[in-house]
Amino acid sequence: MSYSRIRRSHSRTAPAYLALACVGFASAPALAQDAKEDTAPSLGGVTVSDTAIEETPYRAPRADSPKYTAPLLDTPKTVIVVPSQVIQDTGSTTFVEALRTVPGITFGAGEGGNPQGDRPLIRGFDAQGSTYIDGVRSVGGQSREIFAIEQIEVVKGGDSTMGGRGSAGGSLNLVSKMPHLGTSAQADLSYGTDDYKRATIDANYQLGETAAIRLNGMWHDADVAKRDVVTYNRWGISPSAALGLGTATRAFVNYYHMQSDDIPDPGIPFERPGNATYVNTADQLAIGPADVDRTNFYGLANRDFRRTNTDELLLRAEHDLSDTIRLRATTKYANVKQAYVITQPDDSQGNVVNGLVWRRANTRWSNVDSMVGQLDLAGKFDTGGIEHSFSTGFEASWEQSKRGSFAVNTNIGTANGDRCNAANQAAGNCTSLLNPTPYDNWRNIPAGGTTGVPITKSAATGKTEATTYALYAADTVTVTDYLLLNLGLRYDWFDTAATTIATSGNTVLSNKEHFLNYQAGVVLKPMSNGSVYVSIAKSSTPAGSMIGEGSEGNALTALTTLDLKAEVTKSYEIGTKWSFFDDAFGLNLALFKTDTDNARITNGADVVFQGKRNIKGVEVGFNGKPLPFWSVFGGYTYMDSKIVDGGFTSATVGGVTVITPSINNGKPFPNTPKHSFTAWSTFDIAQRFQIGGGAIYSSKQYGSFGTVVLDNGTTGTIVRSIPSYWRFDAMASARIADNISLRANVQNLTNKKYYDKTYSTHFVTVAPGRSVFATLSLKY
């Protein structure tokens, strides 16, 4: 097998507006000549001169972004911060693993058009395009590592006011590890079952009185417990430098590189296809994963691959204009490449019922560039005795995605759905359902041919480019000690164009749109350590917001050009938050409701609908130290979702037009369990030892709904879903010496067989089985 290497490409021109952030970056040091040198960095919602609150390992009282104008206790929405200590103790190594500690977040599977990589869903809404790194949108299909991440911030509920387009169910922000004063180093060496090997380093070195450099590195190589063939191999490095630490003017440079070379997991098929024969019984219409051995691998070890390459460069400067006002400029460039051939165990042609699986090849390559400039001004001021904690700014961004495919042939001379004839079985295009053979001598035989040909990479078949300008402002108004108002506005100018590249000529679809988003909340403070709040937020998702790098209901297509108005989602929340024991432990409770009244829906022909969907629920969260020796982190989420109006289909029968409502009407969202629960807890023993454990629960998740003709001639509804599950983890650690510690993690302690993702009608993914690994930590 051969394939074309991925080559890095650069745009010949860069948008002129990016000079704005560069000017801010270059000019900020000059503003500091007369500034005080004893000021300390601040976090979100805190002025420069505020005294820092000591943080407990499992509780962060503030978010990192200056857009947060109040501590989280007084922020009228659900915001969960996953700190580095929770990530470390749970043994999480990826973005997805770390987010499993947060209830109400599920994950969707990638396919072909929807790229492989992180696809989190928050409160039932896809957040694939609402993920940020250091407050800058992260685009491009990828699987994010966390070796260079300090914490992960999860916002639930509409968040377009903070981040821009999308964010209907919430957003995610990863905060990078940056240099700090002081010299320290830590190396972690891990080894475990299933050939698990991992090494990381985090070294910070102070240069002089106000400068420091930091280096984070990672190497990871492991198989997957109870999954044949699947392997994950990656390495990454992130050097950074800072100047002016502890002074009124600070500058940061951070570079991040990560690349991977994996044999991806294709999952297993659903047990029956839509064209099988069904009898008129409920159990026949409830379709789950095929009942096969959890180790079954339906891909091809000598064909399947997934390679990624991510490069990011961030420049940031901060200047304290006064004791209460701060200016910050950020510029970031990112390039994300991905290429894969992955087998989807597809059964659209009805072979599973005959004990065979067709090895459909999903292929894709993509090259995504993005450039962003941000200018933020934040601080505090008083007007007539009323205190304002404000943040305002400007953002400009340019994003471009190019993509294509690989020439892989999986169908030899078949017709009428006969995908698994003798020729296709002999060529390795089909395999046994019960006993698949991943090391088949597969041959890439084109239609009408008899010999194999190399796999080749196509030229670009599509390109999407988007430009965004935005102005935003937020203010927390302290009317009295007992009453706070939280207000926010953001106005976006969004311009995107999607080009389909073909030998017969290119087709261009474009969309220019501007939209206003807002948030408003009232916070009552019955006591200084508690708050009761009510809030509303509006989010907008314009057509083409994913720039071709994800699955979106409001995609930029020939049909949606008939009505390009952005989808509008409104989120309502009422809740209460409390902190105890000098802010060491926190509890929160929220009731929420999210409505989308103009969801873009097409019927596959020439009609565009404005559908409706909503979700409502309850969320409880806890984090921190209820006792000096006891740390906890987790929560519970109840989500009741409904597709109120999924549109309709129309057909002409005997000259009469027959309107059929969507089968999805009244059904719950895909990948949205009604109940989800997470808990992680550790206990310190004799100041030297620690034991801990965790639990994760998810109720049933639906994949899709469909209609079939039953054996009695009537129409039935088939329901594809994955069952509920409990998962348990455990951990124990010991401090061997002052600078040496050892930790052991057991994930999926009971070796539970469960399914954690589903992709619509075709397949599900099997979660890893029990894995055990130990980590030796060396500190300096």
Sequence and secondary structure as in RCSB ss.txt:
>XXXX:A:sequence
MSYSRIRRSHSRTAPAYLALACVGFASAPALAQDAKEDTAPSLGGVTVSDTAIEETPYRAPRADSPKYTAPLLDT
PKTVIVVPSQVIQDTGSTTFVEALRTVPGITFGAGEGGNPQGDRPLIRGFDAQGSTYIDGVRSVGGQSREIFAIE
QIEVVKGGDSTMGGRGSAGGSLNLVSKMPHLGTSAQADLSYGTDDYKRATIDANYQLGETAAIRLNGMWHDADVA
KRDVVTYNRWGISPSAALGLGTATRAFVNYYHMQSDDIPDPGIPFERPGNATYVNTADQLAIGPADVDRTNFYGL
ANRDFRRTNTDELLLRAEHDLSDTIRLRATTKYANVKQAYVITQPDDSQGNVVNGLVWRRANTRWSNVDSMVGQL
DLAGKFDTGGIEHSFSTGFEASWEQSKRGSFAVNTNIGTANGDRCNAANQAAGNCTSLLNPTPYDNWRNIPAGGT
TGVPITKSAATGKTEATTYALYAADTVTVTDYLLLNLGLRYDWFDTAATTIATSGNTVLSNKEHFLNYQAGVVLK
PMSNGSVYVSIAKSSTPAGSMIGEGSEGNALTALTTLDLKAEVTKSYEIGTKWSFFDDAFGLNLALFKTDTDNAR
ITNGADVVFQGKRNIKGVEVGFNGKPLPFWSVFGGYTYMDSKIVDGGFTSATVGGVTVITPSINNGKPFPNTPKH
SFTAWSTFDIAQRFQIGGGAIYSSKQYGSFGTVVLDNGTTGTIVRSIPSYWRFDAMASARIADNISLRANVQNLT
NKKYYDKTYSTHFVTVAPGRSVFATLSLKY
>XXXX:A:secstr
           S   GGGHHHHHHHHHGGGGGTTS S      TT  TT      BTTB SS SSTT  S GGG 
SSEEEEEEHHHHHHTT  BHHHHHTTSTTEEE    SSS SS  EEETTEE TTSEEETTEE  SS   B TTEE
EEEEEES  HHHH S  SSEEEEEEE    SS EEEEEEEEETTTEEEEEEEEEEEETTTEEEEEEEEEEEEEET
TEEEEEEEEEEEEEEEEESTTSSEEEEEEEEEEEEEEB    EEBSS TTS B SSHHHHEE B    TT   S 
TTT EEEEEEEEEEEEEEEESSSSEEEEEEEEEEEEEEEEEEEEEE TTS GGGTEEEEEEEEEEEEEEEEEEEE
EEEEEEEETTEEEEEEEEEEEEEEEEEEE B      S  TT TT HHHHHTTSEEESSS  TT       TT S
S     B    EEEEEEEEEEEEEEEEEEETTEEEEEEEEEEEEEEEEEE  TT  EEEEEEEEEEEEEEEEEE 
SSTTEEEEEEEEEEEE TTTTTTSS  TT   TTGGG    EEEEEEEEEEEEEETTTTEEEEEEEEEEEEEEEE
EE SSS EEEEEEEEEEEEEEEEEEEETTEEEEEEEEEEEEEEEE  EEEEEETTEEEEEE TTTT   TT  SE
EEEEEEEEEETTTEEEEEEEEEE  EEEEEEEEEBTTS EEEEEEEE  EEEEEEEEEEEEETTEEEEEEEESTT
    EEEEETTTEEEE    EEEEEEEEE 
